[in-house]
Amino acid sequence: IKIWAGASNPNQQKNFDPKSVRVSLGVDSKIVWTNTDSVAHTVTSDNKYVDLISGPFNSLEHLDTTGNGFVNPGKTFEFTFTTDGDYSYHCEPHPWMQGKISVVRSFV
């Protein structure tokens, strides 16, 4: 998922792209967010979801090498979902940035 340049501007229509993603459990349930903006962002669960294996769905709780948990410009955040469901998320400092991951058991 791409975090677009200018996403920190509330008038920017594109921020998380795509905004909604549907993946199949165990096949492609590892999601990677890439920040192409010039400012840091977060990927933060709307409901404080904690995956049994991957831990909290919140970049702030997965510290990077700088120890801050923000997805800095040019950096990525990865999260693997191990339970099916719908997972809405946002950026903490820029709450108009919103997205959703739908994880299904299979596409069949």
Salt bridges, closest charged atoms under 4 A:
ASP17 OD2 - LYS14 NZ 3.98
ASP37 OD2 - HIS41 NE2 2.80
ASP46 OD1 - HIS90 ND1 2.52
GLU78 OE1 - LYS30 NZ 3.21
ASP84 OD1 - ARG105 NH2 3.50
GLU92 OE2 - HIS90 NE2 2.98
